[in-house]
Amino acid sequence: MKRAILSAFSILLVLMFAACGGGGNNTNHPSVTVSPATANVQEGAQQQFTAMVTGTNDTNVTWQVNGVTGGNATVGTIGAAGLYTAPSVVPNPASVTITAFISDMSNVSGAAIVTITAVTFNNSSLKGNYIFSVSGLDSGANPFYALGAMTADGNGNITAGEEDLNDTASGYVNATTMTGTYSVGSDGRGTLTLQNSIGTFQFAIAMKAFNNAVLNETDNGVVAATGNLEGQAASLAAPSGNYAFGFAGSGLGCGAINSAGIFNMNGSTVGGVQDVNCAGTIVQSQTVTGSYGAIDGLGRGTGSFSGSSTGSSNMIYYVVSSGRFRFLADPKAATFFLGSADLQTQASFASTDFNGNYVISSAANTNAGVSYTLIQINASNGSVSSGYFDVNDTGNIGSAPLSGSYSLNANGYINGTWNVANAGLPFAMYLFSPTQGYYLDERTTAVGGGNIYAQSSSVTTNAAWAGSYATKQFGYFLINGILNNNNASGVSGQISADGNGTLAGTLDINDPSGISTGQTAQGAYSVGNVPPGRTTLSITTSVEGTRSYVGYIVDQGRVLLLETDNNLVSSGDAIRQF
C-alpha cells in the first residue's frame, strides 16, 4: 500500500515537471481492461466478457482465445461481442487466456483467464459436516484459536454445530449449538456467518478441492484471522493408531512453544514421542503419555497428554476422518495451542521412503518478530546434496543454497541439520507418509515449525501452474521494520494461473486499512528449474498495490507462497479448487 502511494506521488511529480517545462502534450495511453478477470466455466457453457477501452476513441476490439482469433473447438470459441463458449471437453491445461486487443492497435490489449471445469460452484458445493479451525488476533490484538464443527445443508444454511475458543486475554469459552448462513459463488468464493452463544462471526470463504475451503474472518471482532474448513467423513470414531502430529502455541512454562511427534492412540490411552522447542530450549525424543475419551455426534472428544520434562496439557479434539484429527489446548492447563494429527500410512519407514524432492513451509517466532521460511531439498540416503532456503524474518529477506544431512528412524522420525551460508540449522521431522510430515525448527534462536510435502518432478516451467486455485495468506504490515499485532493482515480468494505466466483473480482482504472484499487481482509469475519449482510472482490490487512473492510449486494441486516485500512479513498457499 505504501508502495502504491509512493508510486502515485512519483507520477504526480513527473506530470508537474512536464507541465512546468512545456516539453510536450499530456496524453493518456490507450488501455484495455477485460472483465471478469477470471471465470470458471463448465464444459459447453457460456460466459460473457466485456472490454473497456480508455485513452482512445477507437473502441473496436478483436477477441482471441490462447492467441487464436475467435478461438477453436479445443480451447473454446469467442464471438465479436465477447461471448465465450467453453469446449465440450476440458482441455489440458484446463485454463485458457481470453484476450481483447484494439483492432487497429494489436499491441494494446487486456486479458482474462478462464478455467474449464466439469463442475461449477454454488451453495450445494458446501454440504455436510465440516471441521473448522481459525487462528489470529482478536480486536484487542490478542492471539486466539478456535476449533469446532458445523453442518451445512447445501441450501445456504448452517443447521448444527459446536465450537471451542481459547483466547489469551479473555480465556476459554464453549458453544454447544450453532446456526448460520452462507453463500457460494461460481468462482468458489463466498461468505459464511456463524452464530452461537459466543457471538456472531463472519468469514470470506474460498472453496478448495476435496470438499474443503479456506476462511478469512471479516468481522470487527478481529484484527485478522484465517483458517480452514475440512469436510468431515460420514462415519466417525475416536482416533486409533499411530498419528504424526504438530502444534504451535504457548504455555508449559515456555512462552512460545512448537512440537512435533507421534501419538500412539489405542482405545483410551496415549503413548508416543515428541520433539519440543520450548522458547529455544530443545528437547528431543521425549516420551509422551496420556489418555482420551469418546467422541460426540459431531466428532468432538477430550483428552490429555504429557511429556517427561514439559508437563501435562489437556486437549479438546475434533475428528475429521479416521486418518486425521485437529486438537486445541484445554483451558484447565496453562497451555494455549492449536494442532493437527495424521494417521501414519505404514508401520515402519526405511531410508528409501524419504527420497527425492521436497518443499517445507515453516513459521517461527524470532528475536526480530516473526519469520516465514520456504525450503526446497533433494534428499537421498541421509544426505541433502542440493536445496534452497528462502526467508522473510520481519521484513529481512534472504535466500541461499543449502545442503544437509539427516537420519531417519523406523517410526518416521527424522533428525538433521541444514547448512546455509556456513551456518548449521538443526531440525526434526515426523512423517505420516513418505510424501508428507510435520517439521520442527530446532534452532535456539527461533521457535517454529510447519509441514513438509513431496515435490512433483514436473514443476520446472510456467505450465506447471495452471488452473483455478483458492488462496489464503496471513501476516503483518511493518512500520519502520517493527511488527505490531494491530497491523496483522488476512487475505483469501480465488486466483487463476494460465500456464503461461499470467495470474488473475478476486481477493477478499482484511488489512490495517479495513475490510475490502471482491478486489480484482492481476499478476504475473515465472517458474524456474534451479531450484525446481521456485517461482517469482506479483499480485496487484487497487487497495494494496503490488505485493511480491517467492513461491514453490509442490505439484499441480499446491503452491506455497512467501512474501518478499520488506514492509510485509507474510506467507500462505494456493490450493487447486478442483
N, C-alpha and C positions, 0 to 999 in steps of 0.2 A: 504494500500500500504506500509506504514511504517512497519506494522507487517510482511508483506511478505519479506521485505528487511532484517529485524532483524532475521527472521526465516532462511533465506538463509545464513546469516552471522554466525548464530549459527551452522548450519550444516557444514559450511566450517571449523569452529574451531574444531568440533568433528573429521572431516576427517583428519585435520592436526595433531591433537594429536594421532589419531590412527596410522597414518603413522610414526610419530616420535617414538612412543612407541613400534612399531613392534609387537603389540599384536595379529595380525590376518590378514586375507586377506580382501581386499576391494572388495566386490562383489555387483553387482546390484540385487535388489529384483525383482522377476518376477511381471509383472502387465499386466492388460488387459484394453484397452480403447475401448468402443463401440461408433460408430458414425453412423448416427447423434445421439446426446444425447436425442433429443425429436423429435417426429413426430406426426402430425395429419393425420390420415388415414381414408378414407371413408370406410363405410361398404363394405366388399368384395374386397376392393382394396389391392394393394401390396406395400411394402416398403422394399428396400434393406438396410440391415445393414452390417457393416464391423467391424471386431475385430482386433485391432492392439496389438500384444503381444510383450513385451520387457522384457529383463533380463533373457531370457532362449531360448534355441534352440528348445524347444518343443512348436510349434506354433499351434498345433491342438486344436480346441475349440469345446465345446458342447453348443448348444443353448437351452434356456428354455424360456417359457412364463409363468409368475407368478409361477415359480418353477417347472413347468411341462416340461420335456424334449420333445421338438418338439411341445409343446402346444396342444390345443384341439379345438373343434368346438365352445366352449363358449368364450374363450379368444383370439382365433386366433392361427394359426399354423406357425411354422418357420422351414425351411429346413436346411440341413447341411451347406449350403453356406450362411446362414443368410438372406434368402428371407422370409419376414414375410407376411402372408396373413390374413387380418382382418376378423373377423367373419361376417356373413351376417346380424346379428342384434347387435346393440350397447349393450354391456354388462353393468351390474351395479355392481361396478362403471365402468365408461367408460374408465378409464386409466388402462393400464396393464404394467408390467415391463418385458422388454426383457433383459435376462442375458446370457452372454457368459463366460464360465469358461474353464481354461486349462484342457483338458481331463484327464491328469494324476495328476492334482493339483486342486481338486474341491474347495479348499479354496481360490483360486486366480481367481477373476472374475471382470468383468465390466458390467455396466448396462445402459439401456436407457429406456425412458418412452414413450409409445405410447398412444395417446388418440383417440379412435374410434369415428367417427362422422358420421352424416347423410349428412353433407355438407363439403366442403373444401373451403379455402380462395383463391382468385385470384383478379384480377383487378375489376371484376364485383361485388366484395364484397363492394366496395366503389362507390356507385352510388346514385345520387340525390343531394338534398340540405343539407348543414351542417352548423351549427354554431360552430365557433372555438373560443377558449379563451386561452390565453397564458399569463403567468406571470413569471418574472425572473429579471435578471440583464443584462444590455446592455454591450457592450465591455468596457465601462468605469466603470463598476460595479455599475451603477445607476439603481434603480428599474424602471420597466416599466410594463404596462398592455396593452394587445392587445385584441380586440374583433371584430369579423366580420362574414361574411357569404361567402360560396363558393358553387359552383355547380360542381360535379364530373360526368363524362359521362359514367362511367363503363368500359371505354377502356383505362384508363391511362391519361386522360386529364382533367384539370380544365378549364371550359369554361366560367365561370362568377363568380363575387364576389365583395365584398367591405370590407373595413377594417377601424377601428378607433384605433389609437395607441396613448397612453399617456405616456410620458417618463418624469421623474422628472428632467432630465437635459436638454434634447433637446426640450421638450414641446410636443404639440399635433399636429398630422397630420391625414389626412383622405384620403383614396383612394376610388374612386367610381367605378373602374373597376379592374378586376383581371384575370390572366391566370395562367397556371402552368401545371405540370405533376406529376404523381405518379405511384408507382408500389406496388403491394401487393403479398407477397409470400404465400406458402401453410400453413405456421405456423401463418399467420396473421400479421407478421412483414412486414414492407415495408418502402418506402421513399416517401416524399411529398415535392415538390418545388412550392412555391407561388411567383408570380411576379406581382408587381403593381407599382404605382408611388412612393411609399415609399421605395421600394427596392426589393431584392430577398432574400427569406427566405427558408431555408432547414430544414427538420424535419425527424427524425426517427419516425415511427408510429407503433402501435400495435393495431389490431382490438379487440374490446370488443363485448359482446352480444348486441343485440337490435340496430345494425347499428351505434355503437359508436366506438371511438378509443381514444388512448392516444397519446400525442405529446411530443417530446423531441427535442428541437432545436439543430441543429448540424452544424450551420454555424459560421463564425468568427465574426458575429455581436453581439454575446452574450458571457458572461462568462458562464451562464447556464440559461435555461428557459424550463419550462414544461407546459403542458396544456391538453385540451380535444377537441375532435371533437364530436358533438352531432347531430345525424340525425334529420333533421327538418321535421315537419309534412307537408303533401301535401297541406292542407288548412290552411291559416294563417289569423289571425285577431289580432287587438290590444288587450292587456290584459283586462279582465273583471272579477271581483270577488274579493275575499279575498285571498291574497298571503302572506304566511310566507316568510321572506327574511333574508339574512345575507350578510354583506360586510366587507371588510378589506382594510385598506389603510392609508392615512394620510390627514391632512388638517383640515378645520373648526376650526383653532386655536389650534388644539390638538397635533400636531406632529402625533404619531401613534394613529389610531382610529379603533375600531371594533364596529359593530352594529348588532343587530338582532331585528326583529319586524314584523309587519303586514302592508302591503299596502292594503287599501280598494280602488279598482280601478273601477270606474263607469263612462263609457263614455269617459270623458276627465279630470275628477277630481280625485285627490288622497287624501285619508284620511288615518287614521291609528294610529299606536302607535309603539314606539321602545324603547329598552334599549340601551344605548350608554356607551362604555368605552372610554373616551377621555383622553388618556395619564394617566390613573389611576384615573381619576375623573369619578365616576359612576352616570349616570342619568337614572332613571327607569321610565317606563310607560310614556314616553314623547310623546305628541301629534304630529302627522305628518300630514302635508297638502301639496298640490301641484297640478300639472296638467301634462298632457301628450297628445301627438298628434298621428296622424295616422301613419301607417307603409308603407314602400315602398314594392316593389315586392319581396325583399329578407328578409323582416321581420324587417327592421330597423326603429326605431322611436326615438323621443326625448321627454324629459320631465324635470321636476324639482320637488324637494320635500324639505321641511324644517322642522326642529324640533324647538320646542318653545324656547329652550335655546342654540342650537348648530348652528343656522343659516341655510342658504339655500345652496343647491347643485343642479346643473344641471346634467342631466344624458342622456346618449345615451343607448338605449336598443335594443336587438335583440330577437325576438320571436322564441323559439324552438318549442313550441306547445301551445295549449290553456291552458295547465297546467303548463307551465314553460317559463321563460324568463331570459336572462342574461343582466346585466347592468354595465356601465362604467361611471366614472365621466367625465363630460363635462369640457373642459378647461376654459370656461367662468367664472367658480367659482374656488376659491383657494382650490380645493379638488383633491384627487388622490386616487381612489379606484376601485375595481372590485367586483361585487356581483352577486347573483342569487336569484330568487324568484320562489316559487312553490305554485300552487293553493291549498288551503285547501280543503280537501275531504269531510268535514262535516261542518255544520253551527255552531255547538257548541260541546264542549268537556266536558265529565264527568270524575270523578275520576277513573272510571273503564277503561277509554280509555288509561291511562298510567299505565300499569300493566305488570310485568314480567321482563325479562332480556333485557338490552340494552347495547350498546357499543358506546362510544363517542370518537371522534377524534378531537383534538384541537391543534392549533398552536398559539404561542404568542411571542411578544417582551417582554424581561425581562431585568433586570439590567445587567445580565451576557451577554446577547446577544439574542439568540433565543431558545425557549422552544417548544418541541413537546410532547404531552401527549395523552395516551390512558386510558380510564376509563371504567370499566365494573361494572354495577349495577344491583341489583334486586329491583324493585320499586313496592310498593303496598300501596294505600290509604294514600299518603303523607309521607311515610316512606321508607327509603332505609336501610334495615336490614343488607345487605351484599354487598360487592363490592370490587374493586381493582383499584389501581392507579399506573400507570407506566409513568415515565417522563424521558426525556433527556433534561436537561437545559444546553446547550452549553457544552456538554461532561460530565456533572454531572448526573450520572444515579441513579435513585431512584425508589423504588416500596414499596407499603404498602397497607394493607387492608383499606377499608373505610366504613363509614356508612353515613347517612344523613337524611335530611328531606326537604320537599318541599310543595308548594301549587300549584294547577292547576286551572286556571281561565277558564271560559266557552269559551273564544276566543282562547284557545290553549297556553296561556302564563303560563310558569312555573317559579317560583322563589324559590330558596332554598340555602342550604349550605351543602357542603361535610365536613365531619370530618375525617381528615387524620393526623395521628401521632400527635394528640392533637391540631391540628390547624384547624380553620374554614375557608373554601374556598367557598366564595359566587359565585353563578352562576345564569344564566337565560337561558330559552329555549323558542322558539316559534315553536309549532308543526304545520306541514301541514297535518299530518295524525297521527293516533295512533302509527304508526311504524317509522316515520321519522320527523326530525325537525332541526332547527338551534340552535346552542349552543353559549353562550357568557360567557367568563371568566370575573367575576366582582371583581377580586382582585384589590387592588390599586397598587400592585407591578408588575402587568403584564397587557398587552393589547392584548387580543386574542379571538379566537372563532373557531367554526368548525361545525361539524354535529353530529347528533345522529341517531342511527339505532336500531330497534328492533332486538334482537338476537334469532336465532332459538334454540330450545331445544336440537337438535341433533348435538352438536358440541363438544363432550367431548372425542372423540377418533381420532386417525390418519385418520380413514376412512372418517371423516367429511371434509377433504381437499383432494379432488381427482378430476382430470380433467386438462384442459388446461386453463391458465389464462394470461391475459395481465397485466403487472406490470408497475407502474410509481412511481418514488421516487425523492424527491428534498431535498437538504440540503447543509451542509458546512463541508469541512475538516477543522480541527482546528490545529493551530500551537501554541504549548505551551499553549493550553487551550484558545487561543484567536481566536475569529471569525473575519474573514476578507471577505468582499463581493467578492474579487477576487478569493477566494477558494470555490466558490459555485460548486455544482455538480448536474447533472441531469442524471437519469437512466430510461430507458424504455426497454420493450422487452416481451418475451413470457417465461412463466415458467409452467412446468407440475408437478403436485403432484400425486403420485401413490396410495395414500390412506394407505400407509404402512410406511411413514416416509422418503421417498426419493424425492428430488427435482432435476429437470434438466431443462435446457432451453438455450435460446440465448438472450443476452442483448446488448443494444446499450448504450454507456456510454459517457458522456461529463463531465470530471472532470478536476482538475487543471493540470494533466499531458497531456491532449489533448483529442481528439475525437477518440474513439475506438468502431467500430461497429462490429456486428456479433461475440461477445465474448461468447464462450461456458461457461455455468454456471452449476455447480454441487452443491448440497446442501442436507441438512437433516433437518427434523423438528420433533417435539414431542408435541402433543396436550394434555393438562391437563384438569381435570374436576373441579378443585378448584383453582381459579375461572373458570367457564365454558368457554371453548374455548380459554383459554390463551395458546399460543403456543411459544415455543422457537425454533429458526431456525438459520441456517447459509447458506450463499451463497458464493461460491468461483469462482472467475475468474482469469485469468492469469495476467490481468492488475491491479487489485485492491486487490488481495489476498482474504482473507476471511473476510466477513462482517457479523456481528451478529445482531439479531433482537429479539424483542418480538412481537408477532402478536396476534390478536384476530379474531377468525373466527366468522363472523356475521351470515353467512349462507353459503350454498354451492356456492353462487354466489359472495361472497365478503369476503376478508381477509384484515384487517387493519394492517399496519406494523410500527414499531418504532425501529430505530437504537439503539443498546446498546453498541457500541464501544465508548470509551471515547475520541477518536481522531476524531469523527464524530458526527454531530447532523443532523439527517435526519428522514423523515417519508414518508409514501406512502401507496400503497394498491396493491392488486392483485384482478382483476375482471374477472369473468368467460368469456371465449370467445364465448361460445355457450351453 
